[in-house]
């Protein structure tokens, strides 16, 4: 095993203590170097963040792991992954660090390959992480096969090492307005069209609108994972003297595009409208998207739409 990087789990109390000592050093040095950073205090607080992560570490399923990268008997870095075996086999890498004195000469890439191999051996089917929008980290993970893929429920940018297995996509009406994956997709949609992620208040307003039936979401899933969505907002039209719908929030995670999900979402929305007494379904779009929507069945031109923002 000499000169080969191996992954070692911190299982003893002393190993766990050493892991958290290095994690705190990493936070202070690399992530929150500003002592006044509002997030620094939380992540360095053992009674809050560490206690929370320890609960995830100790649970029997979907747990996180305290890992060290070891080379020639020396610990040269660490990682903090969570593997969701009860969901769709996602491994989410929460933290990844190679100690400064060991950086360079491809050591980071070797550690990453060791981590990905470890994850696969422990049941992971694909890997996802938050790269913080840092260009250097983005390029590093791109070298390992990762691609940018939307944003999380807090609006932070994500990268994914796409799953290799083929699983069919299904579409269903969203019944749980508090599903965190709705917020994740909404943030991906908003960021892609140049808007800010949902605030906490906007999240509550969205969930309330879904709960009250003012808007209905259709979610495309790859097993457990929600990979796309669209919505229909219902309103009464005096022109047709009937309920009509507006098609909105049309978004598919980039890595899952080109697989027929768009048509499945539109078909599900159109079918639902027919079953629920909605006489027509309209969509407002940018000129660059006109041909796409026409190909999806929105083939009647209604002229130009104007709007005025009131708040």
C-alpha positions as CSV (number, residue, x, y, z in Angstrom):
1,X,0.0,0.0,0.0
2,X,3.1,2.3,0.1
3,X,2.7,5.5,-1.9
4,X,-1.0,4.8,-2.6
5,X,-3.7,7.1,-1.3
6,X,-6.3,5.2,0.7
7,X,-9.5,6.3,2.4
8,X,-9.7,5.7,6.2
9,X,-12.8,6.2,8.2
10,X,-12.5,7.9,11.6
11,X,-14.2,5.4,13.9
12,X,-12.6,6.0,17.3
13,X,-13.3,9.0,19.5
14,X,-9.8,10.2,19.1
15,X,-10.0,9.9,15.3
16,X,-13.3,11.8,15.3
17,X,-11.8,14.5,17.5
18,X,-8.9,14.8,15.0
19,X,-11.3,15.0,12.1
20,X,-13.3,17.9,13.7
21,X,-10.1,19.7,14.6
22,X,-9.0,19.6,11.0
23,X,-12.5,20.6,9.8
24,X,-12.5,23.6,12.1
25,X,-9.0,24.6,10.8
26,X,-10.3,24.2,7.2
27,X,-13.3,26.4,7.9
28,X,-11.2,29.2,9.4
29,X,-8.4,29.0,6.8
30,X,-10.2,28.3,3.6
31,X,-14.0,28.9,3.9
32,X,-14.5,31.6,6.4
33,X,-11.2,33.5,6.7
34,X,-13.0,36.7,7.8
35,X,-13.6,36.5,11.6
36,X,-16.7,38.6,11.1
37,X,-18.3,36.2,8.6
38,X,-21.8,35.5,10.0
39,X,-21.7,31.9,9.0
40,X,-18.3,31.2,10.6
41,X,-19.7,31.1,14.2
42,X,-22.4,28.6,13.3
43,X,-20.0,26.1,11.5
44,X,-17.5,26.4,14.3
45,X,-20.1,25.8,17.0
46,X,-19.9,22.3,18.4
47,X,-23.2,22.5,20.2
48,X,-25.1,23.3,17.0
49,X,-23.4,22.3,13.7
50,X,-21.2,19.5,15.1
51,X,-24.1,18.1,17.1
52,X,-26.3,18.2,14.0
53,X,-23.8,16.3,11.9
54,X,-23.1,13.8,14.7
55,X,-26.8,12.8,14.6
56,X,-26.5,12.2,10.8
57,X,-23.3,10.3,11.4
58,X,-24.9,8.1,14.0
59,X,-28.2,7.3,12.3
60,X,-28.5,3.7,10.8
61,X,-29.2,4.8,7.2
62,X,-28.3,7.7,4.9
63,X,-25.5,8.6,7.2
64,X,-22.4,10.8,6.8
65,X,-18.9,9.6,7.2
66,X,-15.8,11.2,8.7
67,X,-13.0,10.2,6.3
68,X,-9.3,10.8,6.1
69,X,-7.1,10.5,3.0
70,X,-3.9,8.6,4.1
71,X,-0.7,8.4,2.1
72,X,2.4,6.4,3.3
73,X,1.0,6.4,6.9
74,X,0.2,10.1,7.0
75,X,-3.2,11.8,7.0
76,X,-3.1,14.3,4.1
77,X,-6.7,15.4,3.9
78,X,-10.3,14.6,4.7
79,X,-13.8,14.4,3.3
80,X,-17.3,14.5,4.7
81,X,-19.8,12.6,2.4
82,X,-23.4,11.5,3.0
83,X,-24.7,8.5,1.0
84,X,-28.5,8.4,0.6
85,X,-29.0,4.6,0.1
86,X,-32.7,4.8,1.0
87,X,-33.4,7.4,-1.8
88,X,-31.6,7.1,-5.1
89,X,-28.0,6.3,-4.2
90,X,-26.8,9.9,-4.2
91,X,-23.5,10.6,-2.5
92,X,-23.4,14.3,-1.5
93,X,-19.9,15.5,-0.7
94,X,-20.3,18.1,2.0
95,X,-16.6,18.9,2.6
96,X,-13.4,18.0,0.8
97,X,-9.9,19.1,1.7
98,X,-6.3,18.3,1.0
99,X,-4.0,19.8,3.6
100,X,-2.0,22.8,2.2
101,X,1.4,21.1,2.6
102,X,0.3,18.2,0.4
103,X,-1.3,20.2,-2.4
104,X,0.1,20.2,-5.9
105,X,1.6,17.5,-8.1
106,X,-1.9,16.1,-8.7
107,X,-2.4,15.0,-5.0
108,X,-5.9,16.6,-4.9
109,X,-7.0,14.7,-8.0
110,X,-5.7,11.4,-6.6
111,X,-7.6,12.0,-3.4
112,X,-10.8,12.8,-5.4
113,X,-10.5,9.6,-7.3
114,X,-10.0,7.6,-4.1
115,X,-13.1,9.2,-2.7
116,X,-15.2,8.5,-5.7
117,X,-14.1,4.8,-5.7
118,X,-14.9,4.6,-2.0
119,X,-18.3,6.1,-2.6
120,X,-19.1,3.5,-5.3
121,X,-18.0,0.7,-3.1
122,X,-20.4,2.0,-0.4
123,X,-23.4,2.0,-2.6
124,X,-23.3,5.4,-4.2
125,X,-24.7,5.6,-7.8
126,X,-23.7,9.1,-8.4
127,X,-22.1,12.1,-6.7
128,X,-23.2,15.7,-6.1
129,X,-21.6,18.6,-4.4
130,X,-21.8,22.4,-3.8
131,X,-18.8,24.2,-5.2
132,X,-19.7,27.6,-3.9
133,X,-19.3,29.3,-7.3
134,X,-15.6,29.2,-7.0
135,X,-13.9,29.0,-10.4
136,X,-10.9,27.1,-9.2
137,X,-13.1,24.4,-7.5
138,X,-15.3,24.3,-10.5
139,X,-12.3,23.5,-12.8
140,X,-11.0,20.9,-10.3
141,X,-14.2,19.0,-10.2
142,X,-14.7,19.3,-13.9
143,X,-11.4,17.4,-14.3
144,X,-13.1,14.6,-12.4
145,X,-16.0,14.4,-14.7
146,X,-18.5,16.7,-12.8
147,X,-20.7,19.2,-14.6
148,X,-22.6,22.2,-13.3
149,X,-26.2,21.3,-12.6
150,X,-28.5,23.9,-11.1
151,X,-28.8,25.1,-7.5
152,X,-29.8,23.7,-4.1
153,X,-32.7,24.8,-2.0
154,X,-30.6,27.6,-0.5
155,X,-29.6,28.9,-3.9
156,X,-26.0,27.6,-3.9
157,X,-24.6,26.2,-7.2
158,X,-24.3,22.5,-7.6
159,X,-22.1,20.1,-9.7
160,X,-22.9,16.5,-10.4
161,X,-21.0,13.4,-11.6
162,X,-24.0,12.0,-13.6
163,X,-25.4,8.6,-12.8
164,X,-24.5,5.9,-15.3
165,X,-27.5,3.7,-14.8
166,X,-30.6,4.2,-16.9
167,X,-33.8,4.8,-15.0
168,X,-37.1,5.8,-16.6
169,X,-38.6,9.2,-15.8
170,X,-42.0,9.6,-14.4
171,X,-44.2,12.7,-13.9
172,X,-46.6,13.3,-11.1
173,X,-48.6,16.1,-9.5
174,X,-46.8,17.5,-6.5
175,X,-48.8,16.8,-3.4
176,X,-46.4,17.9,-0.7
177,X,-45.9,21.7,-0.9
178,X,-43.1,21.4,1.7
179,X,-41.0,19.1,-0.5
180,X,-37.5,20.5,-0.4
181,X,-36.9,19.4,-4.0
182,X,-39.5,21.9,-5.2
183,X,-37.4,24.7,-3.7
184,X,-34.3,23.2,-5.3
185,X,-35.9,23.2,-8.8
186,X,-37.4,26.7,-8.3
187,X,-34.0,28.1,-7.5
188,X,-32.5,26.4,-10.5
189,X,-35.2,27.9,-12.7
190,X,-34.9,31.4,-11.2
191,X,-31.1,31.5,-11.4
192,X,-31.2,30.3,-15.0
193,X,-33.5,33.2,-16.1
194,X,-31.3,35.7,-14.2
195,X,-33.3,36.1,-11.0
196,X,-32.3,35.7,-7.4
197,X,-33.0,32.6,-5.4
198,X,-36.2,32.4,-3.3
199,X,-36.1,34.2,0.0
200,X,-37.4,32.4,3.1
201,X,-40.6,34.5,2.9
202,X,-41.0,33.7,-0.8
203,X,-40.6,30.0,0.0
204,X,-43.5,30.2,2.5
205,X,-45.6,32.1,0.0
206,X,-45.0,29.5,-2.7
207,X,-45.8,26.7,-0.4
208,X,-49.0,28.4,0.7
209,X,-50.1,29.0,-2.9
210,X,-49.6,25.3,-3.7
211,X,-51.5,24.3,-0.5
212,X,-54.4,26.5,-1.5
213,X,-54.5,25.2,-5.0
214,X,-53.8,28.5,-6.7
215,X,-50.9,26.8,-8.5
216,X,-50.3,23.2,-9.3
217,X,-46.8,21.8,-9.9
218,X,-45.9,18.7,-12.0
219,X,-42.6,17.1,-11.1
220,X,-40.5,14.8,-13.2
221,X,-38.7,12.2,-11.2
222,X,-35.8,9.9,-11.8
223,X,-36.7,7.4,-9.1
224,X,-36.7,9.5,-5.9
225,X,-34.9,12.5,-7.4
226,X,-36.9,15.4,-8.8
227,X,-35.2,16.5,-12.0
228,X,-37.7,18.7,-13.7
229,X,-40.9,20.6,-13.1
230,X,-43.6,22.9,-14.6
231,X,-46.7,24.5,-13.1
232,X,-50.2,25.6,-14.1
233,X,-51.7,28.7,-12.4
234,X,-55.5,28.6,-12.7
235,X,-57.7,31.7,-13.2
236,X,-61.1,32.6,-14.5
237,X,-61.3,34.2,-18.0
238,X,-64.2,36.4,-18.9
239,X,-63.2,36.0,-22.5
240,X,-64.0,32.3,-22.5
241,X,-66.3,32.4,-19.5
242,X,-64.3,29.5,-18.1
243,X,-61.3,28.6,-16.1
244,X,-58.0,28.9,-18.0
245,X,-54.4,28.1,-17.1
246,X,-51.0,29.7,-17.4
247,X,-48.1,27.4,-18.0
248,X,-45.1,28.5,-15.9
249,X,-41.9,27.3,-14.0
250,X,-40.8,25.1,-16.8
251,X,-37.4,23.8,-15.8
252,X,-35.3,20.6,-16.2
253,X,-31.9,20.1,-14.5
254,X,-29.3,20.6,-17.2
255,X,-27.7,17.2,-17.0
256,X,-31.1,15.5,-17.6
257,X,-32.1,17.5,-20.6
258,X,-32.6,15.9,-24.1
259,X,-34.3,12.8,-22.7
260,X,-37.9,13.5,-23.4
261,X,-38.8,15.0,-20.0
262,X,-40.1,18.2,-21.5
263,X,-42.8,16.5,-23.5
264,X,-43.8,14.3,-20.5
265,X,-44.2,17.4,-18.3
266,X,-46.2,19.3,-20.9
267,X,-48.4,16.2,-21.6
268,X,-49.1,15.8,-17.9
269,X,-50.1,19.4,-17.5
270,X,-52.3,19.3,-20.6
271,X,-54.0,16.1,-19.4
272,X,-54.6,17.5,-16.0
273,X,-56.1,20.7,-17.4
274,X,-58.5,18.6,-19.5
275,X,-59.5,16.6,-16.5
276,X,-60.1,19.6,-14.3
277,X,-62.2,21.8,-16.5
278,X,-59.5,24.2,-17.7
279,X,-60.5,25.3,-21.2
280,X,-57.1,26.5,-22.5
281,X,-53.4,26.6,-21.4
282,X,-51.2,29.6,-22.4
283,X,-47.6,30.3,-22.0
284,X,-45.6,33.6,-22.1
285,X,-42.0,33.2,-23.3
286,X,-39.0,35.0,-24.7
287,X,-38.6,35.0,-28.5
288,X,-35.7,32.5,-28.3
289,X,-38.1,29.9,-26.7
290,X,-41.0,30.3,-29.2
291,X,-40.0,27.4,-31.4
292,X,-39.6,25.1,-28.4
293,X,-43.1,25.8,-27.1
294,X,-44.6,25.5,-30.5
295,X,-43.0,22.1,-30.8
296,X,-44.6,21.2,-27.5
297,X,-48.1,22.0,-28.7
298,X,-48.5,25.7,-27.9
299,X,-49.2,26.6,-31.5
300,X,-51.8,29.4,-31.4
301,X,-50.4,32.9,-31.4
302,X,-52.3,35.3,-29.1
303,X,-50.3,38.5,-29.9
304,X,-47.8,40.3,-27.7
305,X,-48.1,40.3,-23.9
306,X,-47.4,43.4,-21.9
307,X,-47.0,43.7,-18.1
308,X,-46.5,46.2,-15.4
309,X,-44.9,45.4,-12.1
310,X,-47.0,46.7,-9.2
311,X,-44.8,45.9,-6.2
